[in-house]
């Protein structure tokens, strides 16, 4: 912005086509690299919808390489061991109409356009991350959340810094508010809200992102034919070695439970693969870090101050403000801090956070 003013230029414009092309190139490089690694390790990749036929066979309805359309072909694969890594999908609110202007996080990443006014349904990490992207592209944001705060689970001190820095992105932050209806119109998606006091309101949006959570895909793989137990919600229970109730069938990732984080899934996968191959291994994570890829980024691990208070654990706090960091000041980003929580008696570290 400073350089633009100095040179007498106008405000910079985002070329959405080039941005999308760059994003697709990055994704292609990563997935292509993974495919190459699989080939080097003599992994056979079969693309399609898989479901169990029995405890030792999976049937795959094959799909085309460039999409999810079924080819009409199927094959059955026999296995000695199996690792279920079927993940989760975004929860869809049943009252939202089918419309290309209503997307989940996957649809939002397709970057089809630059909306002027956007609604984020759900004040969790995914919604706020995607809201950050579209706000940067020029959208004005509203966010609606049923609970009384945004980014639940994170330390409130961290969230306060994020909220102060991001206040300019939002026209409305509607807490303790339900989304109760939506209608597709020529002007946009008209969404109806209901506050905790019972009062209703509505507004029209160019784009609506539903980010109200994810549901596991446990009920989509005919697990019962293999004898694998699946909970009512679609999760698959496992032990510390990632085994299901069927000893030679393992499960990892979103499908085995919270937290639904990629780095947790990778660690579980290492454990399952090692156990299947013979060595003794177990998933015994004492803590699992969480991160929100917003701007500023927020990350935390272990106990938060709120959790410590709720559990009656006495803690002391160490805090380093980034106003004391030369690099942060030089980058014009000194709004954050790093915080550690210690047990008041033993001084053992119990948790930490960075914004």
C-alpha positions in Angstrom: 0.0 0.0 0.0 2.8 2.4 0.9 4.7 1.6 -2.3 1.5 2.1 -4.3 1.0 5.5 -2.8 4.6 6.5 -3.4 4.4 5.5 -7.1 0.9 7.1 -7.5 -0.7 3.7 -8.3 -4.2 2.7 -7.4 -5.1 0.0 -4.9 -3.7 -3.5 -5.9 -6.2 -5.9 -7.6 -6.3 -9.6 -7.2 -6.3 -11.7 -10.4 -8.6 -14.5 -9.2 -7.7 -16.7 -12.2 -4.0 -16.6 -11.4 -4.6 -17.1 -7.7 -6.7 -20.2 -8.4 -4.1 -21.5 -10.9 -1.4 -21.1 -8.3 -3.5 -22.9 -5.7 -4.2 -25.7 -8.1 -0.5 -26.0 -9.0 0.4 -26.3 -5.3 -2.2 -29.0 -4.7 -1.1 -30.8 -7.9 2.5 -30.8 -6.8 1.7 -32.2 -3.4 -0.7 -34.9 -4.7 1.6 -35.7 -7.6 4.5 -36.1 -5.2 2.4 -38.4 -3.0 1.5 -40.6 -6.1 5.2 -40.8 -7.0 6.1 -41.9 -3.5 3.4 -44.5 -3.6 4.7 -45.8 -6.9 8.3 -46.0 -5.6 7.0 -48.0 -2.6 5.1 -50.4 -5.0 1.7 -49.3 -3.7 -1.2 -50.1 -6.1 -3.7 -47.2 -6.1 -7.3 -48.1 -7.0 -9.6 -45.1 -7.4 -13.3 -45.5 -6.4 -15.8 -46.0 -3.7 -14.8 -48.9 -1.4 -16.9 -51.0 1.0 -16.3 -54.2 2.9 -17.6 -57.4 1.4 -16.4 -59.5 4.4 -13.6 -59.4 7.0 -10.9 -60.0 4.3 -12.3 -58.4 1.2 -13.1 -54.9 0.0 -15.2 -54.2 -3.1 -14.4 -51.0 -5.1 -16.8 -49.3 -7.5 -14.2 -47.6 -9.7 -14.4 -44.0 -10.7 -12.7 -42.0 -13.5 -9.3 -40.5 -12.8 -10.5 -36.9 -13.2 -13.6 -37.0 -11.2 -16.0 -39.0 -9.0 -18.2 -40.4 -11.9 -18.5 -44.2 -11.7 -17.1 -46.2 -14.6 -19.4 -49.1 -14.2 -16.4 -51.4 -13.4 -15.8 -52.9 -10.0 -13.1 -55.1 -8.4 -12.7 -57.0 -5.2 -9.5 -56.7 -3.2 -8.3 -59.3 -0.7 -6.3 -58.1 2.3 -4.4 -59.6 5.2 -4.5 -56.3 7.1 -6.6 -53.2 6.5 -6.3 -49.6 7.7 -9.6 -47.6 7.4 -8.8 -44.0 6.6 -12.1 -42.9 5.1 -12.1 -39.5 6.9 -15.1 -37.2 7.4 -17.3 -34.8 5.4 -18.7 -31.4 6.1 -22.0 -31.4 7.9 -24.8 -30.0 5.7 -27.6 -28.0 7.3 -30.8 -29.7 6.0 -32.8 -26.4 5.6 -30.3 -24.8 3.2 -31.3 -25.0 -0.4 -29.2 -26.6 -3.1 -27.5 -23.6 -4.7 -24.0 -23.0 -6.0 -23.8 -19.8 -3.8 -24.0 -22.1 -0.7 -20.7 -24.0 -0.2 -18.8 -26.0 2.4 -15.1 -25.6 3.0 -14.3 -27.8 -0.1 -16.5 -25.7 -2.4 -15.1 -22.5 -0.9 -11.6 -23.6 -1.9 -12.6 -23.7 -5.6 -12.6 -19.9 -5.5 -15.3 -19.5 -8.1 -15.6 -15.7 -7.6 -15.2 -12.7 -5.3 -18.4 -12.2 -3.3 -19.1 -8.7 -2.0 -21.1 -9.9 1.1 -20.4 -13.3 2.7 -22.0 -15.2 5.6 -20.0 -17.7 7.6 -22.3 -20.2 9.5 -20.2 -21.4 12.4 -17.6 -19.5 14.3 -15.1 -22.3 14.5 -11.6 -22.6 13.0 -12.6 -23.7 9.5 -15.2 -20.9 9.0 -12.8 -18.2 10.2 -10.0 -19.5 8.1 -12.1 -19.4 4.9 -13.6 -16.1 6.0 -10.0 -14.7 6.1 -9.4 -15.8 2.5 -12.5 -14.2 1.1 -12.2 -11.1 3.2 -8.7 -10.6 1.7 -10.3 -10.9 -1.7 -12.6 -8.1 -0.8 -15.7 -9.7 0.8 -17.5 -8.1 3.8 -18.2 -10.8 6.4 -21.0 -11.7 8.7 -20.5 -14.7 11.1 -23.2 -16.5 13.0 -22.4 -18.8 15.9 -24.8 -20.6 18.3 -22.3 -20.5 21.2 -21.2 -17.3 23.1 -17.7 -17.0 21.5 -15.7 -17.6 18.4 -12.9 -20.1 18.0 -14.0 -22.2 20.9 -11.2 -24.3 22.5 -8.5 -21.7 22.0 -7.2 -19.6 24.8 -9.4 -16.5 25.2 -6.3 -14.2 25.4 -5.2 -15.5 22.0 -8.6 -15.1 20.5 -8.9 -11.5 21.8 -5.8 -10.5 19.8 -7.1 -12.2 16.7 -10.6 -10.5 17.1 -9.1 -7.0 17.6 -6.9 -7.4 14.5 -9.9 -8.8 12.5 -12.7 -6.5 13.6 -12.5 -4.5 10.4 -13.3 -7.6 8.3 -16.8 -8.1 9.9 -20.0 -6.2 9.5 -21.7 -8.4 12.1 -20.6 -11.1 14.6 -23.8 -12.8 15.7 -23.2 -14.9 18.9 -25.8 -17.0 20.7 -27.7 -17.0 17.4 -29.2 -19.8 15.3 -29.6 -19.9 11.5 -33.2 -21.1 11.1 -33.9 -20.7 7.4 -32.6 -19.8 3.9 -34.1 -19.0 0.5 -32.3 -18.7 -2.8 -33.3 -15.5 -4.6 -32.1 -13.7 -7.8 -30.4 -11.1 -5.5 -28.6 -13.7 -3.3 -29.3 -16.1 -0.5 -31.7 -14.7 2.0 -30.9 -16.1 5.4 -33.0 -16.0 8.5 -31.6 -15.8 12.1 -33.0 -16.2 15.6 -31.2 -14.7 18.6 -31.2 -16.2 22.1 -34.0 -13.7 23.0 -36.2 -15.2 20.3 -36.0 -12.2 18.0 -35.6 -12.9 14.3 -33.8 -11.1 11.5 -32.7 -11.7 8.0 -30.1 -10.6 5.4 -29.0 -11.4 1.8 -25.6 -12.7 0.9 -23.6 -13.4 -2.3 -22.0 -16.4 -0.8 -22.9 -18.6 2.3 -20.3 -20.9 3.8 -21.6 -23.6 6.1 -18.9 -24.5 8.5 -20.8 -26.2 11.4 -18.5 -29.2 11.8 -17.7 -32.5 10.1 -19.2 -36.0 10.4 -17.2 -39.2 10.1 -17.8 -41.6 7.2 -18.0 -44.7 9.3 -21.4 -45.6 8.0 -20.5 -45.4 4.3 -18.1 -48.4 4.0 -20.4 -51.4 5.0 -18.2 -51.9 8.1 -20.8 -54.3 9.5 -19.9 -56.9 6.7 -16.4 -57.0 8.2 -17.8 -57.1 11.7 -16.3 -53.7 12.5 -18.1 -51.7 15.2 -19.3 -48.2 14.2 -20.9 -45.8 16.7 -24.3 -44.2 16.1 -22.5 -41.0 15.0 -20.3 -42.9 12.5 -17.1 -43.1 14.5 -15.0 -46.3 14.7 -13.7 -47.1 18.2 -10.0 -48.2 18.3 -7.5 -49.1 21.0 -4.1 -47.5 21.5 -2.6 -49.5 18.6 -5.4 -48.2 16.3 -7.0 -51.6 16.1 -10.8 -51.9 15.7 -12.7 -54.7 17.4 -11.5 -56.9 14.5 -7.8 -57.4 15.2 -6.5 -57.3 11.7 -8.5 -54.1 10.7 -7.2 -50.8 11.9 -8.7 -47.2 11.6 -7.1 -43.8 11.8 -7.9 -40.1 11.4 -11.2 -38.2 11.5 -13.1 -41.5 11.5 -11.8 -42.5 14.9 -12.6 -39.3 16.7 -11.5 -35.9 17.8 -9.5 -33.9 17.3 -10.1 -34.0 13.5 -6.6 -32.8 12.6 -4.3 -33.9 9.7 -1.1 -34.1 11.9 -2.9 -36.3 14.4 -4.1 -38.6 11.6 -0.6 -39.0 10.2 0.8 -40.0 13.6 -2.0 -42.5 14.1 -1.3 -43.9 10.6 2.4 -44.4 11.5 1.3 -46.4 14.6 -1.2 -48.6 12.6 1.3 -49.3 9.9 4.0 -50.3 12.4 1.7 -52.5 14.4 0.4 -54.2 11.2 4.1 -54.8 10.2 5.0 -56.4 13.6 6.8 -53.9 15.8 5.2 -52.9 19.1 3.8 -49.4 18.9 1.0 -47.3 20.4 -0.7 -43.9 20.0 0.0 -42.3 23.4 -0.1 -38.6 22.6 0.0 -36.7 25.9 -1.1 -33.5 24.1 -2.1 -32.7 20.5 -1.4 -29.2 19.2 -4.1 -27.2 17.4 -3.7 -24.3 15.0 -6.0 -21.8 13.2 -4.6 -20.6 9.9 -6.2 -17.2 10.2 -4.4 -13.9 10.2 -2.8 -13.6 12.7 -2.4 -17.4 13.1 -3.4 -18.9 16.5 -1.9 -22.0 17.9 -2.1 -23.8 21.3 -1.3 -27.0 23.0 -2.1 -28.6 26.4 -4.2 -26.8 29.0 -5.6 -23.4 28.4 -6.3 -21.0 31.3 -10.0 -21.6 31.1 -9.5 -25.4 31.3 -7.1 -25.0 34.2 -9.6 -22.9 36.1 -12.5 -25.3 35.4 -10.4 -28.2 36.7 -9.2 -26.3 39.8 -5.5 -26.5 38.7 -3.4 -23.6 40.0 -1.2 -22.2 37.3 1.4 -19.5 36.9 1.8 -17.7 33.6 4.9 -16.7 31.5 4.2 -14.3 28.7 6.4 -12.8 26.0 4.8 -9.9 24.1 5.9 -9.6 20.5 6.4 -5.9 21.0 9.7 -7.0 22.5 10.8 -8.8 19.3 12.9 -6.9 16.8 11.8 -9.1 13.9 8.1 -8.7 14.7 8.5 -4.9 14.9 10.4 -4.8 11.6 7.7 -6.8 9.9 5.0 -4.5 11.3 3.4 -7.4 13.1 4.0 -7.0 16.8 0.4 -7.5 17.9 0.9 -11.1 19.3 2.5 -12.9 22.2 3.7 -16.3 23.3 2.3 -17.7 26.6 3.3 -20.7 28.7 1.3 -22.0 31.7 3.1 -23.7 34.6 1.9 -25.8 37.5 2.1 -23.3 40.4 3.8 -25.9 42.7 6.0 -28.1 40.4 6.6 -25.4 37.7 6.0 -28.2 35.1 4.7 -26.8 31.8 1.0 -27.6 31.3 0.2 -25.7 28.2 1.2 -23.0 25.8 -0.2 -20.7 23.1 1.0 -18.3 20.4 -0.8 -15.7 18.4 
